[in-house]
Amino acid sequence: MGAWRRHKAKGLVVLLVLPRWAVARGFRAGRAEEEKRAVVDGAGIEVSRGGESQRIVWDEVRSYHETPRLHVFTGRSRRRTCLVVLPKRLFTGPEESDLLAALAHARAGDGA
């Protein structure tokens, strides 16, 4: 039984660490210096980077989670899994971040 608990604990650590590692690696992948833009409106979220743009409408957003530093959205768009991470430091003030949180909770829910 001890071996099972060790494997279960390792799996839990991987689930907690892997998403942060993947996001950090993505930012360091050479595209970190490209200009990025995010537009949040009544229709959904559009993220642009370089010449690429992707929009996820609110109906496709499955969950929203907020951390002390991030707004995180997950969903599916045209058979693709989407992860949108918006750092709070990019907002001009805490009231903008609070408005996004209120809109996200109203439109996407909390993953429950």
C-alpha positions in Angstrom: 0.0 0.0 0.0 2.9 2.4 0.6 4.1 2.2 -3.0 0.5 3.1 -4.1 0.5 6.2 -1.9 3.9 7.3 -3.2 2.7 7.0 -6.8 -0.5 8.9 -6.0 1.5 11.7 -4.3 3.8 11.9 -7.3 0.8 12.1 -9.6 -0.6 15.0 -7.6 2.7 16.9 -7.7 2.8 16.5 -11.4 -0.8 17.8 -11.8 0.1 20.8 -9.7 3.5 21.7 -11.2 3.1 20.8 -14.9 0.6 23.5 -15.8 2.8 26.3 -14.4 5.9 24.8 -16.1 4.1 24.6 -19.4 3.0 28.2 -19.3 6.4 29.4 -18.2 8.1 27.4 -21.0 5.6 28.9 -23.5 6.6 32.4 -22.6 10.3 31.6 -22.9 9.9 29.9 -26.2 11.2 32.8 -28.2 7.8 34.5 -28.7 7.9 36.4 -25.4 9.1 39.6 -27.1 6.3 39.6 -29.6 3.5 42.1 -29.0 0.4 40.4 -27.5 -3.1 41.8 -27.3 -6.2 40.6 -25.5 -9.7 42.0 -26.0 -12.5 40.9 -23.7 -16.0 41.9 -24.6 -19.6 40.7 -24.5 -18.9 38.1 -27.1 -15.8 36.5 -25.6 -12.0 36.8 -25.5 -9.7 37.4 -28.5 -6.0 37.0 -28.1 -3.6 38.2 -30.8 0.1 37.6 -31.1 2.1 38.6 -34.1 0.0 37.8 -37.1 -2.1 35.1 -35.3 -5.4 35.7 -33.6 -7.8 33.4 -31.8 -11.2 34.1 -30.4 -13.1 32.0 -27.8 -16.7 33.0 -27.3 -18.3 32.8 -23.9 -20.4 29.7 -24.8 -17.1 27.8 -25.4 -15.5 28.8 -22.1 -15.9 25.9 -19.7 -14.3 27.3 -16.6 -12.7 30.4 -15.1 -10.3 30.5 -12.2 -8.6 33.5 -10.5 -5.3 33.4 -8.7 -3.6 36.4 -6.9 -1.7 37.1 -10.2 -3.7 35.6 -13.0 -7.1 35.2 -14.7 -7.3 31.7 -16.2 -10.0 30.6 -18.7 -10.3 27.1 -20.2 -12.6 25.9 -22.9 -13.0 24.3 -26.3 -13.1 26.1 -29.6 -13.6 24.1 -32.8 -12.5 20.8 -31.3 -9.4 22.4 -29.8 -8.8 22.9 -26.1 -8.1 26.5 -25.2 -6.2 27.9 -22.3 -6.2 31.7 -21.9 -4.1 33.2 -19.2 -4.3 36.9 -18.6 -1.7 38.3 -16.0 -3.3 40.9 -13.7 -0.2 43.1 -14.0 -1.3 44.1 -17.5 -4.4 45.9 -16.2 -4.1 49.7 -15.6 -5.7 49.3 -12.2 -7.4 46.8 -9.8 -10.8 48.0 -10.8 -10.2 46.7 -14.4 -9.2 43.3 -13.0 -12.3 43.2 -10.8 -14.5 44.0 -13.8 -13.0 41.1 -15.7 -13.5 38.8 -12.8 -17.2 39.8 -12.5 -17.8 39.3 -16.2 -16.0 36.0 -16.2 -18.0 34.7 -13.2 -21.2 35.8 -14.9 -20.4 34.3 -18.3 -18.1 31.3 -17.6 -18.8 30.2 -14.1 -16.2 28.8 -11.8 -15.6 25.4 -13.2 -18.2 23.7 -10.9 
